[in-house]
Amino acid sequence: MQIAQMARYHAWATERLLASVEEIADEQYHQPFGLFFGSVHGTLNHLLLTDSGIWYPRFAQLPVTGLGLDAEVEADRAELASSLKAATARWSVYIDGLDEAAVAGDLSYTMTTGQARVLPMASALLHVFNHGTHHRGQITAAISMLGFAYEPLDLPFMIFSEPQ
């Protein structure tokens, strides 16, 4: 199932990105770069918030956080990385528990603005992973501007690394 592959990719790419971010000094990590959520730290916090506080709860029918999209969920850098790894890893477990009928169904949820919405389940899941890709790309741009290298995050590199 393609969605299962994208869930694996989401966790794999996040873990590789976080390994690259470890090389950056705290001052640079918190430096504003003009990213939508300011800094590398702000963007990683946004990813944690949306993965674990908004989207996953919608799918798992849990309460959604009432925090703003730019909220600092975790100030500690190491804890943020650990929590983000756990948040991205649990998508594979969730998807493994879905059957094809569930994936072909709909997700009904309430937006952070209070509006009720319905999306096809598969599209909503793909959005979660695409959203992560979008913000990981912003972070890799910041890493590049700082002069640091990072591991390639392209999907084929994950596929090449998986047992055949």
N, C-alpha and C positions, 0 to 999 in steps of 0.2 A: 504494500500500500504506500503510495507516494507521501501521504501525510505522515506516516511513521518515519519515513526517511527524513522528512523535513524537521520532525521533532528531534531526531538524532543529530541532525545538522545544527539545529538551534543550540543544543547543549555543547556540541563539539566546538563550534565557532566561538561561543561565549567563553569556554574554558581556554582556548588558544589565545583569545584576545586578552583575557585576564592575566595570563602568563606574560604577555608582552607588556602589559600595564605595570607589572611588578617592578620593572626596570626604572620607572619614572619616579623622580624625587617628589616628595609631598607637595612642595611649592608648585611644581609644574603640573602635578595631578589636579590641583585645585585652581590652577590658572584659568581665567576666562578666555575662551577661544572664539566666542561668537557662535558657539553651537546653540541649538535651540534651548538646551538646558545648561548653558554656560560652559562648564568645565567637563573634563573626563569624569570627575567624581559626580557632578550633577547629572550627567547623562547615564552613568551606571546606576545611580539611584532611581532615575526615571524608569530604566529597564526593570529593576527589581520591583518597583511599585506597580508597574503595569502587568508584569508577569504574575507576581504573587498576590497583589492586592486588588487587581481589577479583573483581568481576563481569566486566570485560573479559577477564581471563585465563581465567575459567571458559569463556566462549564460544569464545575463541581457542585453548583447550587449552594454555595457558601456565602456569607455576608461579604459584600464588597467594601473596601476601605473608603472612608469619606475624605481622604486626603486629596489635596490638589495634585495635579500631574507633575509639579515641580517640587514636591515635598521631599525633604531629606528623610528617608526611611531609616537609613543606617549611616551614622557619622564615621564609624570606625572602618577604615579601609579594608582590613583583613576580614572583618565580619561581613562587610558588604560583598566582597568577592565570594566568600563561603556561601552566603545566603543566595546570591545570584546563581551560583553553580547548582545549588539544590533546587532552586525555582525552575531553572531550565531543564534539569534532569527529570523532573516529575512529569513533564509533558509526555514522554515516551511511555511511562507507566499508565497514565490516563488513556492514551490512545490505544495501547495494547488491550485495554478493557472494553473498547468499543467494538461493536460488530458493524458490518457494512450498512445495516439498516439505520443505525444511529448516525453514522457518518453521512448518509444520504438524507438525513432529516434536517431539522432546523434547530437553531439556538435562539431562544427568546430571552432577552435580557433588558435591563434598564441602563441607559447611558448615564454618565456622570452628571449630565444636565437634567436627569429625571425623565427623559423621553423613553418610552417603550420602543424596542426595536426587535426585529426578527431578521436573522441572517441564515443562509444555508450553513449547516454545521461545518462542512468542509471549507467553505470560504472563510468562516470565522477563524478556524484553526490556522489556515494559511496566512491570514492577516497577522496573527500573533507572531509567526515566524518571520514574515516579511518585515514587520515592525522592528523586530530585533536586528535584522540585517541592515535596515535603514540607519539605526543608531550605532551599530557596530562600525558602519562605514564612516560616520562622523568621528568616532573615536580614533579610527585608524588615520584619518586625515590629521587630527590633532597630534597623534604620535609622530607622524611624518614631519609635521611642522617643528616638532621638538628635536628632530634629528635622530629619532630612534627607529630601529627596524621592528617589524612585526612579522609573524608567521602568516603565510597566505591563508585567507579564510574562504576561498572559493570552494563550492560544493564538490567539484571533482577531487580535490585534495582529501576530503573526508572519505569519498568513495574509494580512492586508491589506498587509503590506510585501513580500510575494513577487510576482514578476512573474506576471501572469495569462496 
